[in-house]
Amino acid sequence: MKWVLAILLILIGAVLFSITIGDMGEIGHIIMKIISFGCLFLAGFIVRSRGGKNLSS
């Protein structure tokens, strides 16, 4: 289930990062880039979380 959420966040982040809208202005583009990097970071954090399992012996 966490992989589905991570893939969804990656897709949303990639679309937000690559989209360009002419009427948004510079501040809007900066906010959109910040949100897209946040989605990508959150997806990476979800995938890397081990869920409390300690794999080292």
N, C-alpha and C positions, 0 to 999 in steps of 0.2 A: 504494500500500500504506500509505503514511503517513497518508493521509486516512481510511482505514478504521480505523486505530488511534486517530486523533484523534477520530473520531465515537464510537467505543466508549468512550473515556475521558470524553468530554463527557456521554454518556448515563449512565455510572456515577456521575460527579460530580453530575449533576443529580438522580439518584435518591437518592443519599446526602444531598444537601443538603435535599431536600424531605421525606424520610421522618421520621416521628416515632414513637418507641417509648416508651411510658410507663415501662417498668421499667428503662430504661438509666441514668437519673439525669443530673445536670447535667454531670458529667465526661464521660460517654459521649457526650452530645450535642455537647460542645465538640470531642472527638476526632473525631467523625464529620464535623463541619463543616470541621475542618482537613484531613482526608483528602479531602473533596469539593473544597475549594479547590485542594488539591494536584493532583488529577486534572484540574481545569479549567485550571490553570496549565501543567501538563505537556502537555496537548492543544494549547494555544496555542503553546507552545514548539516542539512537533513540527511544527505547520503553518507557523510562521514560519521555521524553519530552511531555509536555501537549499541545503544539501548541498555546500558548497564552491564553488558557482558564483558568480562575480563578474559581476554584471549591469551594473555601471557601467563606462563607457568612459573 
